[in-house]
């Protein structure tokens, strides 16, 4: 299920008329009025950002990124995306662990946090002795902890320091592929009685519900024993889930969106118009924007490398190994809003109708402005309460351009920017 938000903006520029006799000999005062003014307020802060990321090729080795593709994904130079989280699958078969070392090590070179998610425990520990469906037998909870800890040890021995590990990918989705069913009660019991035995070098993520189900997630958070073992409330956005999680915030748990994708609902990507694909990309950006406004700490897309994703896989007319339009669009968050930045408040003198979030790190202020409509917004003045800035840069991506760089005019300690229709723009003030 996809949500599409349409916001229509009408801008009227009123001409100025003289009310008296015109005297061309009198000096004319410069018109410094602006259509809109946005004032950033660094004194009011919200969540700390953990990062933005994407997943390894979970079921397809050909979708594992190469060394060059990993640099394009996690590097910070021109033409690179600056991702800061890499999600990998935790295989139930230890014989498959070795193949994860190369992509995880390469991503970690760029400072990426590694999140490991299991699709199934070892089948011998389950009710049906099968990788598909079934549930983890309570008498095997100890052995499952041993399995998780063995993976953590193996990765560390091979140079990969896991940041976080999940209990189960989509425990509430009755999948017909590798999976495992968990109820909230089962996961509470596991966390309460065995969570403390999971190696404390890593953070624990749960429940990774299909659509960030409030009932499932809050059941874990409302159980004191389970919540004590849980570090990150994680979930996906398939069919819903974009909402605030006040209980997670009250209990000082990070909130991570760990999987989502949009692919024209399995439509023909090759023959779809660039406008159709760009509109879906704007929908993706809107979901990132909303997640940030709900105080979520991280947003992780599905496959890093796929025809509908960030780096082309050679299918559906894409060029293998190239950063695609959707990658440049996502980079407006991932490249400029780094782990440790804080989201901050801002005020508009008149509503622009744009989707705006703002962030701070030391003396640097960052804004991401999404304009989902075809109407441009001109002469927006941006100020920062209690702060002066000497440089202002803007980077814009539209259907026709990728990360176009512009130095903004600064007047009376305000940066002046025009926002193109159907665009995403990142503004940096220093």
Helices and strands as residue ranges (DSSP letters): E 36-48, E 51-55, G 61-63, H 67-74, E 85-90, G 94-96, H 99-109, E 113-118, G 123-125, G 138-140, H 141-157, E 164-166, H 184-194, G 195-197, E 203-209, H 214-222, H 224-229, E 232-236, H 246-250, E 254-259, G 264-266, H 274-293, E 298-303, H 325-334, E 342-348, E 355-361, E 364-371, E 377-384, E 392-397, E 404-407, E 409-411, E 414-419, E 423-429
